[in-house]
Amino acid sequence: MSESCFICNKHAGNIETAGVTIYEDEFVYVGHMDRNGKPNYLGHIMIDLKRHAPTLAEMTMEEAAAFGMIMAKVSKALKDSENAEHIYSFVTGDAVPHLHMHLVARYPNTPKEYWGPWDVYNWDGAPMGDNNDVISLCNRLKVYMENN
């Protein structure tokens, strides 16, 4: 653990974030994006490597297998449970040097000018919600993944 790392502190319970745990094992943690009390785009999921490692290159093969498997499972859950038509995925590592992947659902009828993992936030019709909405979404994804 790095004491100055946001994600390490989140996993240690020192920082509270939106929603509830969608999935967790010894290698990865899956939860919803937190926007510090601002309305959340429903379906912006975060997959965190539990061990402090800055980039994809520092993963062990066991971690990479777990990370890849959960990326596929969460993406399928977003499509099947939440009716997403497309899943954006990206890792930047610029703001927080602890490996985490963003999965962002794009929903049917999203105008093409709002296609893109950050562009979807700018659409007036985007599904936005408060923490109760985030918790409901997280629980639906969790149940879907447990049953499929």
C-alpha positions as CSV (number, residue, x, y, z in Angstrom):
1,M,0.0,0.0,0.0
2,S,1.1,3.5,-0.8
3,E,-0.1,5.8,2.0
4,S,-0.5,8.8,-0.4
5,C,-2.4,6.8,-3.0
6,F,-6.1,7.5,-3.4
7,I,-7.0,4.0,-4.5
8,C,-4.9,2.3,-1.8
9,N,-6.7,4.5,0.8
10,K,-10.0,3.6,-0.7
11,H,-9.3,-0.1,-0.3
12,A,-8.1,0.4,3.2
13,G,-11.4,2.0,4.1
14,N,-9.9,5.5,4.7
15,I,-12.0,7.1,1.9
16,E,-15.7,6.5,1.3
17,T,-16.9,6.4,-2.3
18,A,-20.2,6.2,-4.1
19,G,-22.2,3.0,-4.4
20,V,-21.3,-0.4,-3.0
21,T,-18.9,-3.1,-4.0
22,I,-19.9,-4.9,-7.1
23,Y,-17.2,-7.5,-7.0
24,E,-14.0,-8.2,-5.1
25,D,-11.4,-11.0,-4.9
26,E,-7.8,-11.2,-3.9
27,F,-6.7,-9.3,-7.0
28,V,-9.4,-6.8,-8.1
29,Y,-12.0,-4.6,-6.8
30,V,-15.0,-3.4,-8.8
31,G,-17.1,-0.4,-7.9
32,H,-18.8,2.6,-9.5
33,M,-17.1,5.9,-10.3
34,D,-17.4,8.5,-7.6
35,R,-17.8,12.2,-8.4
36,N,-17.5,13.7,-4.9
37,G,-21.2,14.2,-4.4
38,K,-22.0,15.4,-7.9
39,P,-24.5,13.4,-10.0
40,N,-23.0,10.3,-11.4
41,Y,-23.3,9.0,-14.9
42,L,-24.9,5.6,-14.2
43,G,-22.7,2.9,-15.6
44,H,-19.2,4.3,-15.1
45,I,-17.5,1.4,-13.5
46,M,-14.0,1.2,-12.0
47,I,-11.9,-1.9,-11.9
48,D,-9.0,-1.5,-9.5
49,L,-6.0,-3.7,-9.1
50,K,-5.8,-4.3,-5.3
51,R,-2.1,-4.4,-5.1
52,H,-0.4,-1.0,-5.6
53,A,1.0,-1.1,-9.1
54,P,1.1,1.9,-11.4
55,T,0.5,0.4,-14.9
56,L,-0.6,-2.7,-16.8
57,A,3.0,-3.6,-17.3
58,E,3.5,-4.2,-13.5
59,M,0.8,-6.8,-13.2
60,T,1.6,-10.4,-12.4
61,M,0.1,-13.0,-14.8
62,E,-2.4,-14.0,-12.1
63,E,-3.5,-10.4,-11.7
64,A,-3.7,-10.0,-15.4
65,A,-5.9,-13.1,-15.7
66,A,-8.2,-11.8,-13.0
67,F,-8.3,-8.3,-14.4
68,G,-9.2,-9.5,-17.9
69,M,-11.8,-11.9,-16.7
70,I,-13.6,-9.3,-14.6
71,M,-13.4,-6.8,-17.3
72,A,-15.3,-9.2,-19.6
73,K,-17.8,-10.1,-16.9
74,V,-18.6,-6.5,-15.9
75,S,-18.9,-5.5,-19.6
76,K,-21.4,-8.4,-20.2
77,A,-23.3,-7.4,-17.1
78,L,-23.6,-3.8,-18.3
79,K,-24.9,-5.0,-21.6
80,D,-27.3,-7.6,-20.3
81,S,-28.5,-6.1,-17.1
82,E,-28.4,-2.4,-18.0
83,N,-29.1,-2.6,-21.7
84,A,-25.9,-0.8,-22.7
85,E,-25.2,-0.9,-26.4
86,H,-21.5,-0.3,-26.1
87,I,-18.8,-0.4,-23.4
88,Y,-15.9,2.0,-23.5
89,S,-12.8,0.9,-21.6
90,F,-9.6,2.8,-20.9
91,V,-6.6,3.1,-18.6
92,T,-4.8,6.4,-18.4
93,G,-2.8,6.3,-15.1
94,D,-2.0,10.0,-15.3
95,A,-4.1,11.3,-12.4
96,V,-3.8,8.3,-10.0
97,P,-0.7,6.1,-10.4
98,H,-2.5,3.0,-9.3
99,L,-3.8,0.7,-12.0
100,H,-7.5,1.1,-12.5
101,M,-9.6,0.7,-15.6
102,H,-12.7,2.7,-16.5
103,L,-15.7,0.9,-18.1
104,V,-18.3,3.3,-19.3
105,A,-21.6,2.2,-20.7
106,R,-23.2,3.9,-23.7
107,Y,-26.9,3.5,-23.8
108,P,-29.4,3.2,-26.7
109,N,-30.4,6.5,-28.3
110,T,-27.3,8.4,-27.2
111,P,-26.7,10.9,-30.0
112,K,-23.6,10.2,-32.0
113,E,-22.0,13.6,-31.0
114,Y,-22.0,12.3,-27.4
115,W,-20.3,9.0,-28.2
116,G,-17.1,8.6,-26.2
117,P,-16.3,7.7,-22.6
118,W,-16.3,11.3,-21.4
119,D,-18.6,12.7,-24.0
120,V,-21.6,10.7,-22.7
121,Y,-21.5,13.0,-19.6
122,N,-22.4,16.0,-21.7
123,W,-25.6,14.6,-23.2
124,D,-28.7,16.2,-21.5
125,G,-30.5,12.8,-21.8
126,A,-27.6,10.9,-20.1
127,P,-28.7,8.6,-17.2
128,M,-27.4,10.5,-14.2
129,G,-28.2,9.7,-10.6
130,D,-27.5,10.2,-7.0
131,N,-25.8,7.7,-4.6
132,N,-29.1,5.8,-4.2
133,D,-29.3,5.3,-8.0
134,V,-25.6,4.2,-8.0
135,I,-26.3,1.7,-5.2
136,S,-29.2,0.3,-7.1
137,L,-27.2,-0.1,-10.3
138,C,-24.3,-1.7,-8.4
139,N,-26.6,-4.2,-6.7
140,R,-28.2,-5.1,-10.1
141,L,-24.8,-5.7,-11.6
142,K,-23.7,-7.7,-8.6
143,V,-26.8,-10.0,-8.7
144,Y,-26.4,-10.4,-12.5
145,M,-22.7,-11.5,-12.1
146,E,-23.5,-13.9,-9.3
147,N,-26.2,-15.6,-11.3
148,N,-24.5,-15.7,-14.8
